[in-house]
Amino acid sequence: MVKIDNETEKETVYRFPDGFLPHEVVFAERPGATAEDDGWLLGPVLDGNANIANLSVFDARDIEAGPVYTGTLNHHLPLTFHGCYTPRVGRPH
């Protein structure tokens, strides 16, 4: 995962372990945010070694620190090129 500052051209990088395949991330703004990157990056990740999927959440201001939360999904998550959308609502167990 790479974050590029368009003003300074500085790149910050987080590298997933070998065998982990991240999907496209979605930005979720922190309530009351004023800065462009004040929020979280939510990204599904396939662990190809264990054949399980998870949701990795990063602080968008500091992706190099790694995920602030990782939750294992209880279903298969196929690789996609871009986001997929559904009207179905997920419910906690």
N, CA, C and O atoms as a printed pandas DataFrame, in Angstrom:
     atom_number atom_name residue_name chain_id  residue_number  x_coord  y_coord  z_coord
0              1         N          MET        A               1    0.863   -1.146    0.000
1              2        CA          MET        A               1    0.000    0.000    0.000
2              3         C          MET        A               1    0.917    1.219    0.000
3              4         O          MET        A               1    1.884    1.276    0.761
4              5         N          VAL        A               2    0.611    2.194   -0.858
5              6        CA          VAL        A               2    1.438    3.390   -0.964
6              7         C          VAL        A               2    0.560    4.626   -0.860
7              8         O          VAL        A               2   -0.507    4.707   -1.468
8              9         N          LYS        A               3    1.030    5.577   -0.080
9             10        CA          LYS        A               3    0.370    6.882    0.023
10            11         C          LYS        A               3    1.347    7.903   -0.554
11            12         O          LYS        A               3    2.515    7.943   -0.168
12            13         N          ILE        A               4    0.863    8.724   -1.479
13            14        CA          ILE        A               4    1.706    9.728   -2.119
14            15         C          ILE        A               4    1.159   11.107   -1.792
15            16         O          ILE        A               4   -0.011   11.393   -2.042
16            17         N          ASP        A               5    2.010   11.961   -1.232
17            18        CA          ASP        A               5    1.643   13.345   -0.954
18            19         C          ASP        A               5    1.802   14.114   -2.266
19            20         O          ASP        A               5    2.916   14.243   -2.773
20            21         N          ASN        A               6    0.720   14.617   -2.809
21            22        CA          ASN        A               6    0.758   15.287   -4.109
22            23         C          ASN        A               6    1.481   16.629   -4.075
23            24         O          ASN        A               6    1.850   17.149   -5.128
24            25         N          GLU        A               7    1.689   17.195   -2.899
25            26        CA          GLU        A               7    2.426   18.466   -2.807
26            27         C          GLU        A               7    3.925   18.245   -2.675
27            28         O          GLU        A               7    4.713   18.916   -3.341
28            29         N          THR        A               8    4.324   17.304   -1.815
29            30        CA          THR        A               8    5.748   17.063   -1.578
30            31         C          THR        A               8    6.293   15.885   -2.384
31            32         O          THR        A               8    7.507   15.711   -2.487
32            33         N          GLU        A               9    5.409   15.086   -2.948
33            34        CA          GLU        A               9    5.743   13.863   -3.673
34            35         C          GLU        A               9    6.361   12.793   -2.775
35            36         O          GLU        A               9    6.940   11.828   -3.274
36            37         N          LYS        A              10    6.243   12.954   -1.454
37            38        CA          LYS        A              10    6.745   11.956   -0.512
38            39         C          LYS        A              10    5.863   10.714   -0.579
39            40         O          LYS        A              10    4.635   10.809   -0.600
40            41         N          GLU        A              11    6.503    9.555   -0.612
41            42        CA          GLU        A              11    5.782    8.283   -0.615
42            43         C          GLU        A              11    5.967    7.610    0.744
43            44         O          GLU        A              11    7.078    7.541    1.270
44            45         N          THR        A              12    4.865    7.117    1.301
45            46        CA          THR        A              12    4.943    6.279    2.487
46            47         C          THR        A              12    4.358    4.929    2.105
47            48         O          THR        A              12    3.375    4.847    1.369
48            49         N          VAL        A              13    4.981    3.866    2.619
49            50        CA          VAL        A              13    4.645    2.527    2.161
50            51         C          VAL        A              13    4.383    1.599    3.343
51            52         O          VAL        A              13    5.075    1.652    4.360
52            53         N          TYR        A              14    3.371    0.751    3.190
53            54        CA          TYR        A              14    3.177   -0.384    4.079
54            55         C          TYR        A              14    3.216   -1.627    3.205
55            56         O          TYR        A              14    2.488   -1.724    2.217
56            57         N          ARG        A              15    4.055   -2.565    3.567
57            58        CA          ARG        A              15    4.170   -3.816    2.810
58            59         C          ARG        A              15    3.530   -4.944    3.601
59            60         O          ARG        A              15    3.904   -5.220    4.741
60            61         N          PHE        A              16    2.566   -5.584    2.975
61            62        CA          PHE        A              16    1.952   -6.760    3.573
62            63         C          PHE        A              16    2.938   -7.914    3.487
63            64         O          PHE        A              16    3.807   -7.916    2.615
64            65         N          PRO        A              17    2.821   -8.896    4.375
65            66        CA          PRO        A              17    3.703  -10.071    4.285
66            67         C          PRO        A              17    3.505  -10.802    2.953
67            68         O          PRO        A              17    2.474  -10.653    2.297
68            69         N          ASP        A              18    4.497  -11.582    2.571
69            70        CA          ASP        A              18    4.398  -12.393    1.356
70            71         C          ASP        A              18    3.143  -13.261    1.419
71            72         O          ASP        A              18    2.814  -13.833    2.458
72            73         N          GLY        A              19    2.457  -13.344    0.296
73            74        CA          GLY        A              19    1.249  -14.167    0.210
74            75         C          GLY        A              19   -0.028  -13.419    0.555
75            76         O          GLY        A              19   -1.117  -13.960    0.366
76            77         N          PHE        A              20    0.070  -12.190    1.055
77            78        CA          PHE        A              20   -1.112  -11.391    1.367
78            79         C          PHE        A              20   -1.432  -10.503    0.172
79            80         O          PHE        A              20   -0.558   -9.818   -0.358
80            81         N          LEU        A              21   -2.689  -10.524   -0.242
81            82        CA          LEU        A              21   -3.109   -9.806   -1.444
82            83         C          LEU        A              21   -4.157   -8.764   -1.076
83            84         O          LEU        A              21   -5.328   -9.101   -0.905
84            85         N          PRO        A              22   -3.748   -7.497   -0.952
85            86        CA          PRO        A              22   -4.710   -6.446   -0.600
86            87         C          PRO        A              22   -5.583   -6.068   -1.789
87            88         O          PRO        A              22   -5.148   -6.119   -2.940
88            89         N          HIS        A              23   -6.801   -5.696   -1.495
89            90        CA          HIS        A              23   -7.749   -5.200   -2.491
90            91         C          HIS        A              23   -7.749   -3.678   -2.432
91            92         O          HIS        A              23   -6.980   -3.075   -1.683
92            93         N          GLU        A              24   -8.597   -3.078   -3.209
93            94        CA          GLU        A              24   -8.768   -1.631   -3.224
94            95         C          GLU        A              24   -9.289   -1.162   -1.867
95            96         O          GLU        A              24  -10.219   -1.753   -1.317
96            97         N          VAL        A              25   -8.685   -0.090   -1.324
97            98        CA          VAL        A              25   -9.126    0.442   -0.038
98            99         C          VAL        A              25  -10.175    1.530   -0.236
99           100         O          VAL        A              25  -10.285    2.138   -1.301
100          101         N          VAL        A              26  -10.939    1.751    0.828
101          102        CA          VAL        A              26  -11.945    2.810    0.863
102          103         C          VAL        A              26  -11.586    3.742    2.009
103          104         O          VAL        A              26  -11.201    3.278    3.082
104          105         N          PHE        A              27  -11.704    5.042    1.802
105          106        CA          PHE        A              27  -11.418    6.031    2.846
106          107         C          PHE        A              27  -12.687    6.342    3.626
107          108         O          PHE        A              27  -13.735    6.609    3.038
108          109         N          ALA        A              28  -12.589    6.307    4.951
109          110        CA          ALA        A              28  -13.695    6.680    5.834
110          111         C          ALA        A              28  -13.229    7.852    6.684
111          112         O          ALA        A              28  -12.316    7.717    7.497
112          113         N          GLU        A              29  -13.859    8.990    6.490
113          114        CA          GLU        A              29  -13.472   10.208    7.205
114          115         C          GLU        A              29  -13.771   10.089    8.696
115          116         O          GLU        A              29  -14.821    9.581    9.091
116          117         N          ARG        A              30  -12.835   10.563    9.519
117          118        CA          ARG        A              30  -13.040   10.617   10.964
118          119         C          ARG        A              30  -14.069   11.721   11.250
119          120         O          ARG        A              30  -13.977   12.793   10.652
120          121         N          PRO        A              31  -15.046   11.498   12.142
121          122        CA          PRO        A              31  -16.031   12.549   12.452
122          123         C          PRO        A              31  -15.325   13.828   12.897
123          124         O          PRO        A              31  -14.446   13.798   13.757
124          125         N          GLY        A              32  -15.717   14.941   12.305
125          126        CA          GLY        A              32  -15.128   16.234   12.635
126          127         C          GLY        A              32  -13.780   16.491   11.978
127          128         O          GLY        A              32  -13.092   17.446   12.338
128          129         N          ALA        A              33  -13.399   15.672   11.040
129          130        CA          ALA        A              33  -12.093   15.796   10.389
130          131         C          ALA        A              33  -11.961   17.125    9.668
131          132         O          ALA        A              33  -12.925   17.651    9.111
132          133         N          THR        A              34  -10.733   17.660    9.691
133          134        CA          THR        A              34  -10.451   18.888    8.952
134          135         C          THR        A              34   -9.319   18.686    7.946
135          136         O          THR        A              34   -9.232   19.423    6.964
136          137         N          ALA        A              35   -8.455   17.704    8.175
137          138        CA          ALA        A              35   -7.354   17.432    7.261
138          139         C          ALA        A              35   -7.779   16.385    6.229
139          140         O          ALA        A              35   -8.656   15.559    6.479
140          141         N          GLU        A              36   -7.139   16.443    5.075
141          142        CA          GLU        A              36   -7.478   15.545    3.970
142          143         C          GLU        A              36   -7.353   14.066    4.339
143          144         O          GLU        A              36   -8.153   13.243    3.894
144          145         N          ASP        A              37   -6.357   13.735    5.146
145          146        CA          ASP        A              37   -6.122   12.330    5.481
146          147         C          ASP        A              37   -6.541   11.975    6.910
147          148         O          ASP        A              37   -6.029   11.016    7.488
148          149         N          ASP        A              38   -7.456   12.735    7.469
149          150        CA          ASP        A              38   -7.921   12.479    8.830
150          151         C          ASP        A              38   -9.052   11.458    8.798
151          152         O          ASP        A              38  -10.230   11.809    8.737
152          153         N          GLY        A              39   -8.667   10.198    8.839
153          154        CA          GLY        A              39   -9.649    9.130    8.784
154          155         C          GLY        A              39   -8.963    7.791    8.687
155          156         O          GLY        A              39   -7.801    7.646    9.067
156          157         N          TRP        A              40   -9.678    6.820    8.181
157          158        CA          TRP        A              40   -9.176    5.451    8.110
158          159         C          TRP        A              40   -9.248    4.930    6.675
159          160         O          TRP        A              40  -10.105    5.335    5.890
160          161         N          LEU        A              41   -8.342    4.039    6.362
161          162        CA          LEU        A              41   -8.387    3.300    5.109
162          163         C          LEU        A              41   -8.851    1.892    5.443
163          164         O          LEU        A              41   -8.242    1.209    6.266
164          165         N          LEU        A              42   -9.926    1.461    4.806
165          166        CA          LEU        A              42  -10.509    0.144    5.046
166          167         C          LEU        A              42  -10.215   -0.715    3.825
167          168         O          LEU        A              42  -10.613   -0.389    2.707
168          169         N          GLY        A              43   -9.520   -1.803    4.056
169          170        CA          GLY        A              43   -9.137   -2.625    2.914
170          171         C          GLY        A              43   -9.258   -4.112    3.172
171          172         O          GLY        A              43   -8.685   -4.629    4.131
172          173         N          PRO        A              44  -10.001   -4.802    2.321
173          174        CA          PRO        A              44  -10.028   -6.257    2.402
174          175         C          PRO        A              44   -8.690   -6.816    1.943
175          176         O          PRO        A              44   -8.072   -6.293    1.015
176          177         N          VAL        A              45   -8.250   -7.882    2.600
177          178        CA          VAL        A              45   -6.968   -8.507    2.287
178          179         C          VAL        A              45   -7.160  -10.022    2.280
179          180         O          VAL        A              45   -7.744  -10.585    3.206
180          181         N          LEU        A              46   -6.671  -10.668    1.239
181          182        CA          LEU        A              46   -6.697  -12.126    1.174
182          183         C          LEU        A              46   -5.356  -12.650    1.651
183          184         O          LEU        A              46   -4.313  -12.299    1.100
184          185         N          ASP        A              47   -5.384  -13.488    2.674
185          186        CA          ASP        A              47   -4.182  -14.183    3.132
186          187         C          ASP        A              47   -4.102  -15.458    2.299
187          188         O          ASP        A              47   -4.743  -16.461    2.612
188          189         N          GLY        A              48   -3.314  -15.403    1.246
189          190        CA          GLY        A              48   -3.203  -16.537    0.340
190          191         C          GLY        A              48   -2.517  -17.739    0.949
191          192         O          GLY        A              48   -2.653  -18.851    0.439
192          193         N          ASN        A              49   -1.775  -17.538    2.040
193          194        CA          ASN        A              49   -1.105  -18.651    2.709
194          195         C          ASN        A              49   -2.109  -19.512    3.470
195          196         O          ASN        A              49   -2.041  -20.740    3.430
196          197         N          ALA        A              50   -3.047  -18.856    4.168
197          198        CA          ALA        A              50   -4.040  -19.577    4.976
198          199         C          ALA        A              50   -5.393  -19.660    4.283
199          200         O          ALA        A              50   -6.314  -20.305    4.783
200          201         N          ASN        A              51   -5.513  -18.995    3.109
201          202        CA          ASN        A              51   -6.762  -18.957    2.346
202          203         C          ASN        A              51   -7.933  -18.416    3.179
203          204         O          ASN        A              51   -9.031  -18.974    3.178
204          205         N          ILE        A              52   -7.666  -17.322    3.881
205          206        CA          ILE        A              52   -8.712  -16.612    4.617
206          207         C          ILE        A              52   -8.641  -15.136    4.261
207          208         O          ILE        A              52   -7.614  -14.651    3.787
208          209         N          ALA        A              53   -9.720  -14.437    4.489
209          210        CA          ALA        A              53   -9.776  -13.015    4.186
210          211         C          ALA        A              53   -9.944  -12.227    5.480
211          212         O          ALA        A              53  -10.462  -12.735    6.474
212          213         N          ASN        A              54   -9.495  -10.976    5.444
213          214        CA          ASN        A              54   -9.701  -10.103    6.583
214          215         C          ASN        A              54   -9.962   -8.689    6.119
215          216         O          ASN        A              54   -9.798   -8.361    4.944
216          217         N          LEU        A              55  -10.368   -7.864    7.050
217          218        CA          LEU        A              55  -10.519   -6.435    6.800
218          219         C          LEU        A              55   -9.437   -5.743    7.606
219          220         O          LEU        A              55   -9.413   -5.844    8.832
220          221         N          SER        A              56   -8.547   -5.045    6.930
221          222        CA          SER        A              56   -7.485   -4.307    7.595
222          223         C          SER        A              56   -7.849   -2.836    7.604
223          224         O          SER        A              56   -8.234   -2.273    6.579
224          225         N          VAL        A              57   -7.725   -2.215    8.773
225          226        CA          VAL        A              57   -8.045   -0.795    8.946
226          227         C          VAL        A              57   -6.753   -0.065    9.308
227          228         O          VAL        A              57   -6.058   -0.435   10.254
228          229         N          PHE        A              58   -6.448    0.975    8.538
229          230        CA          PHE        A              58   -5.245    1.776    8.746
230          231         C          PHE        A              58   -5.628    3.206    9.117
231          232         O          PHE        A              58   -6.634    3.731    8.641
232          233         N          ASP        A              59   -4.823    3.825    9.966
233          234        CA          ASP        A              59   -4.939    5.265   10.175
234          235         C          ASP        A              59   -4.369    5.902    8.912
235          236         O          ASP        A              59   -3.191    5.712    8.608
236          237         N          ALA        A              60   -5.168    6.642    8.184
237          238        CA          ALA        A              60   -4.733    7.194    6.899
238          239         C          ALA        A              60   -3.562    8.167    7.054
239          240         O          ALA        A              60   -2.843    8.422    6.088
240          241         N          ARG        A              61   -3.366    8.706    8.246
241          242        CA          ARG        A              61   -2.241    9.624    8.466
242          243         C          ARG        A              61   -0.927    8.885    8.648
243          244         O          ARG        A              61    0.136    9.492    8.518
244          245         N          ASP        A              62   -0.969    7.565    8.952
245          246        CA          ASP        A              62    0.251    6.840    9.257
246          247         C          ASP        A              62    0.135    5.378    8.815
247          248         O          ASP        A              62    0.054    4.476    9.650
248          249         N          ILE        A              63    0.128    5.152    7.505
249          250        CA          ILE        A              63   -0.034    3.777    7.026
250          251         C          ILE        A              63    1.192    2.919    7.319
251          252         O          ILE        A              63    1.085    1.697    7.419
252          253         N          GLU        A              64    2.362    3.555    7.459
253          254        CA          GLU        A              64    3.581    2.794    7.738
254          255         C          GLU        A              64    3.512    2.040    9.071
255          256         O          GLU        A              64    4.214    1.048    9.260
256          257         N          ALA        A              65    2.670    2.510    9.986
257          258        CA          ALA        A              65    2.533    1.868   11.293
258          259         C          ALA        A              65    1.808    0.529   11.195
259          260         O          ALA        A              65    1.812   -0.256   12.143
260          261         N          GLY        A              66    1.187    0.271   10.047
261          262        CA          GLY        A              66    0.446   -0.977    9.877
262          263         C          GLY        A              66   -0.988   -0.828   10.334
263          264         O          GLY        A              66   -1.396    0.241   10.787
264          265         N          PRO        A              67   -1.751   -1.895   10.215
265          266        CA          PRO        A              67   -3.174   -1.823   10.573
266          267         C          PRO        A              67   -3.389   -1.520   12.057
267          268         O          PRO        A              67   -2.682   -2.033   12.924
268          269         N          VAL        A              68   -4.383   -0.675   12.322
269          270        CA          VAL        A              68   -4.790   -0.416   13.708
270          271         C          VAL        A              68   -5.829   -1.451   14.134
271          272         O          VAL        A              68   -6.119   -1.604   15.321
272          273         N          TYR        A              69   -6.380   -2.152   13.161
273          274        CA          TYR        A              69   -7.344   -3.221   13.426
274          275         C          TYR        A              69   -7.313   -4.198   12.252
275          276         O          TYR        A              69   -7.217   -3.789   11.095
276          277         N          THR        A              70   -7.394   -5.480   12.559
277          278        CA          THR        A              70   -7.547   -6.511   11.539
278          279         C          THR        A              70   -8.618   -7.477   12.016
279          280         O          THR        A              70   -8.499   -8.080   13.083
280          281         N          GLY        A              71   -9.657   -7.616   11.222
281          282        CA          GLY        A              71  -10.746   -8.526   11.568
282          283         C          GLY        A              71  -10.876   -9.614   10.534
283          284         O          GLY        A              71  -10.960   -9.335    9.338
284          285         N          THR        A              72  -10.893  -10.858   10.986
285          286        CA          THR        A              72  -11.030  -11.991   10.075
286          287         C          THR        A              72  -12.472  -12.109    9.606
287          288         O          THR        A              72  -13.402  -12.018   10.406
288          289         N          LEU        A              73  -12.651  -12.311    8.316
289          290        CA          LEU        A              73  -13.984  -12.502    7.750
290          291         C          LEU        A              73  -14.341  -13.983    7.811
291          292         O          LEU        A              73  -13.460  -14.840    7.737
292          293         N          ASN        A              74  -15.618  -14.282    7.942
293          294        CA          ASN        A              74  -16.025  -15.682    8.048
294          295         C          ASN        A              74  -16.511  -16.246    6.719
295          296         O          ASN        A              74  -17.276  -17.210    6.686
296          297         N          HIS        A              75  -16.065  -15.641    5.634
297          298        CA          HIS        A              75  -16.441  -16.133    4.307
298          299         C          HIS        A              75  -15.307  -15.858    3.333
299          300         O          HIS        A              75  -14.409  -15.062    3.606
300          301         N          HIS        A              76  -15.366  -16.529    2.202
301          302        CA          HIS        A              76  -14.376  -16.341    1.145
302          303         C          HIS        A              76  -14.550  -14.952    0.534
303          304         O          HIS        A              76  -15.666  -14.442    0.435
304          305         N          LEU        A              77  -13.461  -14.362    0.135
305          306        CA          LEU        A              77  -13.492  -13.046   -0.498
306          307         C          LEU        A              77  -12.709  -13.121   -1.802
307          308         O          LEU        A              77  -11.478  -13.129   -1.775
308          309         N          PRO        A              78  -13.390  -13.177   -2.940
309          310        CA          PRO        A              78  -12.668  -13.285   -4.204
310          311         C          PRO        A              78  -11.918  -11.994   -4.519
311          312         O          PRO        A              78  -12.335  -10.907   -4.118
312          313         N          LEU        A              79  -10.815  -12.127   -5.236
313          314        CA          LEU        A              79  -10.069  -10.945   -5.662
314          315         C          LEU        A              79  -10.889  -10.154   -6.666
315          316         O          LEU        A              79  -11.578  -10.727   -7.511
316          317         N          THR        A              80  -10.811   -8.838   -6.566
317          318        CA          THR        A              80  -11.533   -7.960   -7.482
318          319         C          THR        A              80  -10.603   -6.863   -7.960
319          320         O          THR        A              80   -9.577   -6.591   -7.336
320          321         N          PHE        A              81  -10.959   -6.243   -9.054
321          322        CA          PHE        A              81  -10.159   -5.139   -9.572
322          323         C          PHE        A              81  -10.594   -3.826   -8.940
323          324         O          PHE        A              81   -9.752   -3.010   -8.564
324          325         N          HIS        A              82  -11.882   -3.617   -8.820
325          326        CA          HIS        A              82  -12.433   -2.417   -8.193
326          327         C          HIS        A              82  -13.489   -2.839   -7.194
327          328         O          HIS        A              82  -13.855   -4.012   -7.116
328          329         N          GLY        A              83  -13.977   -1.873   -6.429
329          330        CA          GLY        A              83  -14.954   -2.153   -5.392
330          331         C          GLY        A              83  -16.225   -2.790   -5.928
331          332         O          GLY        A              83  -16.622   -2.556   -7.070
332          333         N          CYS        A              84  -16.845   -3.586   -5.101
333          334        CA          CYS        A              84  -18.130   -4.200   -5.410
334          335         C          CYS        A              84  -19.160   -3.650   -4.435
335          336         O          CYS        A              84  -18.841   -3.390   -3.275
336          337         N          TYR        A              85  -20.358   -3.475   -4.885
337          338        CA          TYR        A              85  -21.378   -2.864   -4.048
338          339         C          TYR        A              85  -22.608   -3.753   -3.979
339          340         O          TYR        A              85  -22.955   -4.435   -4.943
340          341         N          THR        A              86  -23.253   -3.735   -2.841
341          342        CA          THR        A              86  -24.454   -4.539   -2.663
342          343         C          THR        A              86  -25.427   -3.785   -1.764
343          344         O          THR        A              86  -24.998   -3.087   -0.846
344          345         N          PRO        A              87  -26.728   -3.914   -2.010
345          346        CA          PRO        A              87  -27.703   -3.266   -1.138
346          347         C          PRO        A              87  -27.908   -4.041    0.166
347          348         O          PRO        A              87  -28.546   -3.539    1.091
348          349         N          ARG        A              88  -27.366   -5.267    0.243
349          350        CA          ARG        A              88  -27.520   -6.087    1.425
350          351         C          ARG        A              88  -26.743   -5.488    2.600
351          352         O          ARG        A              88  -25.632   -4.987    2.427
352          353         N          VAL        A              89  -27.326   -5.541    3.773
353          354        CA          VAL        A              89  -26.694   -4.996    4.964
354          355         C          VAL        A              89  -26.041   -6.117    5.757
355          356         O          VAL        A              89  -26.677   -7.135    6.031
356          357         N          GLY        A              90  -24.779   -5.941    6.127
357          358        CA          GLY        A              90  -24.111   -6.938    6.958
358          359         C          GLY        A              90  -24.589   -6.836    8.402
359          360         O          GLY        A              90  -24.836   -5.742    8.909
360          361         N          ARG        A              91  -24.712   -7.944    9.033
361          362        CA          ARG        A              91  -25.170   -7.962   10.431
362          363         C          ARG        A              91  -24.142   -8.685   11.284
363          364         O          ARG        A              91  -23.601   -9.710   10.870
364          365         N          PRO        A              92  -23.865   -8.155   12.486
365          366        CA          PRO        A              92  -22.934   -8.855   13.383
366          367         C          PRO        A              92  -23.510  -10.185   13.844
367          368         O          PRO        A              92  -24.726  -10.379   13.849
368          369         N          HIS        A              93  -22.649  -11.076   14.220
369          370        CA          HIS        A              93  -23.074  -12.404   14.702
370          371         C          HIS        A              93  -23.525  -12.331   16.131
371          372         O          HIS        A              93  -23.918  -13.346   16.707
